[in-house]
Amino acid sequence: MRDKGSGWKRLTRGAPLSVWLAAALFVLYKLLPILKLIAVALLVAVVLRILLQWLENLVRVRWVAVLVLIALMGGFGIFLAFVVVPNLLQEAQALLSALPGYINSLIELSKEIRFIPDLSESLGQLRSFISRIVGVLPSLLQQSVEAILKAVAVLILALYIAYDPNFLIKGILRVTPRRQHARTKRLLGSINVRLRGWLVGTGVAMLFVGVGATLGLGIIGIPLFLSLGIIAGLLEIVPYFGSIVGTFLPALVAITISPYKLIIVLILFLILNQIDGNIIQPLAMGQQAHLHPALVVIAFLILGTSLGFIGVLLAVPALAVLLALGEEFTSKPPEEETTINLK
């Protein structure tokens, strides 16, 4: 009996910890949509912090720099809402409507050219998928109000964090043991450097590929070159995979016009991607944000599968944070520091 009683006590002694752990996991699961928005807000805050510091150096007065940044954000939002988005939606709808016809032409071409394998089944599946996308566009537009409200909330939170990141740092230090404060500050500084490097490099790459693809496709004479160029630029946020998808759509349109245009389009994107991968991103990101391709692919598979589009967006930043953690806790700690480099 005594053995049974002692065994029961050992079992119940661990029960509260199990209950607390299960409750914490349940709360995290319920808060996952909010946590994803907070993570995006932190990324946007890093971008706004860079812009705010640049404006502070320009105007020399902090509150004026904040007002200028808010005015720029408002003007950019109005420009997007009334100029860019309507035209882009119109072109995107035209592109989605025209793609089934391009795929039909490609199917006929694959049947005529004998050395090309029969792509009818695969292209037919792609055509039906695009048709479904066209069908759900109205429902997606109806959900745009909710997306806009979330975007505004993310921007407001990001602006507060960018204006005064010290309150966030102080909050982290309050829940950290005092003996770990120096290490925590080093870690936050390292994460800041990595995220800045990735954001600057990715932003420059998106701008370079987007502008280059738009101008190049327009000169070549590819229909809907503006939409295709913008899509190619936006997809640069997804390393490796984005450049493949960004090349596929213009190539699909080009092959229905002539094989020569297809070759020129492929050469254009080959040149853009080579310049981007070997010159633009290394110079913009630096060694601090360098990530191994295999780790990037694994991060995309894990977070993309579990969190969807937000996971794809956060895959590289999350990997950069994990690598900073790994380096901090596996390397020999340097002398204690009292400040965090947020510049």
N, C-alpha and C positions, 0 to 999 in steps of 0.2 A: 504493500500500500504506500509506503514511504517513497519507493522508487517512482510509483505512478504519480504521486503528488508532486515530487520534485520535477518530473518531466513536464507535468501540466504547468507548473510555475515558469519553467524555462520557455515554454511555448507562449504563454500569455505575456511574459515579459517583453517578447519581441513584437507582440501584436500592435501596440500603439505606434511603433515606428512604421510598420507595414501600412497601417491605416493612414498615417500622415503622408506617407509616400504616395499611396494610391490617390488620396485626396488632392495632393499637389499636382500629380499627373493629370487628373481629371480637370482641375482648374486651368492648367496650361492648355489642355486640348480645347476647352471651351473658349479660352482667350486667344486661340491661334489666329483668327482673322484680325484681331486688334494688334497682336504682336507683329504680324506681317506688315501692317501699315506703319507701326512704330519703326520697324527695321528700315522700311523705305524712307521714312522721314529722316532717320539718322543719315542715310546716304545723301539725301537732298540737302541736309544741313551742312555736310562737308562741302558740297558744291557752293552753297550760299555763303559759307564762311570764307571760301577762297575769293568770291566776288566782293564780299563785304570788306575784306582786308585790302583788296586792290582799290576799292573806292575810297577807303579811309586814307590810303597813301596819296590818293589823287586830290581829295577835297580837304583833308587834314582835320575834319570835324566829324566825330562819330555819328551824332544824330542826323547830320546832313547826309552822311553816307547811307544810313539806314533808310531815310526818306527816298533818296535816289534809287536804292535797290528796290524798295516797294513800288516806286513809280515804274521802274523798268519791268518788274514782274507783272504789274497790272497792264502796262502797254503791250508786253509780249503776249499775255493772256488774251487781250482784246484782239490783237493781230491774228492769233491762232484761231480764235472763235469765229471771227467774221471774214477772214481772208483765206487762211491756209486750210482749215478743216473743211469748209464747204467745197472748195475746189478739189481738195484731196479726196473727199468722199465721192464726189462726182466722177473723178478719174478712176478711183478704186472700183466703183460700181461698174463703170464701163469696162475696166480691165477684167473683172470677174465675169461679166457677161460675155466678153469676147474670148475668154480662155477656152471654153468648151469648143468653140469653132477652131481655135488654134490646135487643140488636141485632136480634133477630127482630121485636120489637114496632116498632122504628124502621123496619125494612124495610117492614112492613105499613103503617105510617103514611105513609111516603113514596109508596107506591102509591095510597093513598086521596086524598092531597092533590095535586092536579094541577100546581100551580105549583112544586112541589118536584121537582127532577130525580131520575131513577131512581138510587137509591143501592144497589141490591141487590148488584151485583157488588163494589163497594168494601167495603160492610159485611160481605158474605160472606167476603171475604178477611180482614177484621179478626176475624171470628168464628173462622175456622180458626186464625188466629195465636194468639188467646186460648186456644183448645182445646189447642194445642201447649204453651203455657205451663203450663196446668193439668197436662198429662201429664208435664212434666219437673220438677214441684215435688218429688216424692220424691227424684230424683237430686240436686237442688240441696240438699236437706236433708242428704243423705249427705256432701256436700262441705263442710258447715258446720264440721266439726271443723278442717279445714285452714285455713279462713278465720278461725276463732277464734284458732288458734295464731299466724297472721300478725298479727292485730289486737293480740294480747298483746305480740308482739315489737315492733311499731310503737309501742305505748304505752310500753314500757320504754325504748326508744331516745329517744322524745320527752321522757320525764320526765328522763332524764340530760341531754339538751341544754337543756331548760328550766331545770334546776337550775344548770348551769354552762355557759352559752353561750360563755364566754371561751376554753375549750379549742378549740372549733371555729374561733373568730376567729383565735386564735394559729396554728392549723394553716394557715389560708388565708394569713395574713401570712408564714409561713415559706416558702411557695412563690411569694411575690410579691416582685419586686425592691424593695429598700429605698426607692428613690426614688418608688415608687408606693404606699407605705404610707398616706400621707395620703388619697390618692384612693380607695384600697380601703376605708378606714374610712368615708369619706363615702358611698361607694356602698352599703356594708352597712347604714349607718344609714338611707339613703333606702329601700332594699328593706324594711327592718324597718318603717318608717312606713307604706309602701304596703300591705304584707301585713297589718299590724294593722288598718288602716282597712278593708280588704276583709273581713277575718274578722269584725270587730265589726259592720260594716254587714250582712253576709250573715247572721250569727247573729241579729241583731235582726229582720231581715226574715223569716227562717224562723220565728221564734217568733211574730211578729205575724200572718203569713199563716196559719200552722198553727192557732193558737188561734182567730183570727177565722173561718177557714173551718169549723173543727169546731163552734164555737158557732152560727154562722150556718146551716150545713146541718142541725144538730140542731133549731134553732128552726123552720126551714122544713118539716122532716119528711122529709128525704131518708134512705133506708135506708143503713146502713153509713157513717154520717156520720163516725165516728171514724177509720176507715181512710182515707176520702177526704180528711179534713182533714189527717191526718198526711202523706199523700202530697203534698198541695198544699204543705205547709210544707217538706218535704224537697226538693221540686223547685225551690224558690227558690234553691238553690245553683247552678242553671243559669240565668243571666240570660236574659230574653226567651223562650227556648224553654220553660223550666220553668213559667212562668205560663200558657202556652197549654195545655200538657198537663195541668197541675193544674186548669184550668177545664173541659177536655173531658170528663173522667170524670164529675164531678158533673152536668154538663149532659146527658150521655148517659143517666144514671140518671133525671134529672128529666123528660126529654121523654117517657119511657115512662109517667110518672105523669099529668102534665097539662102543657099548654103554658104555663099560668100559673106553675107551679113552675119550668119552664125559664127563663122571663123573670126570675123572682125570683133564681134561682141566678146567671144572667148578670149581673144588677145587683149582686148581692153581690160577685162576684169582680171586677167592674169597679171598685167602690168600694175593695175591698182593694188591688188593684193600683195604683190611682191614689194612694192614701195611701202605699203602700209606695214607689212610684217617685218621687213628688214631695216627700214629707215625711220618711219614715222613713230611707231609704237615704242621701239627701243629708246629713241631720243626723248619722247614725251614721258614715258613711264619711268625709265631708269632701272637700275638693278634692284631697287627696293621693292618694286611691284612685280618682279619677274616670277612667274609661276610655271611649274612643269606641266606640259600639255596633258600627260596622263592624269595628273591630279585634277586638272580643270575638267576633263571628261567625266571622271568619277563624281566630282561635285555636281555637275549638271545632271547626271543620271540619278543621283540620290535626291537632291533638292527639287529637281524638275518633276520627278515621279511623285514625291510626297506633297509638294506645295504648289504644283502647277506653274503658271506664268511667273508668279512672284518668286517661286523657287529658282526659276531660270535667271531672273533678274538679280537675285541675291547670291547665286552660286559662287561667283568669283570673289565678291567681298567677304563672304563667309569663309572661303578657303584662305584668303589673305589674313583674316583674323585668327584662324586656327594655326596657320604657320607662324604668326607672330607669337601666339601662346606657346607653341612648341619650341621656338627658338629661345624664348625667355626662360622656360623651365628646364631646358636641357643644356643651356650654356652657363658659363661661369658668371655670376652676377658682378657687374662693375661696381665702382664706388657709388655710394648713395647720392641721388639727385633730389633736388627740392622743387624743381619746376618741370613743366610739361611743355614740349615744343609743339605749339599749335599753329605755327606760321608756315 
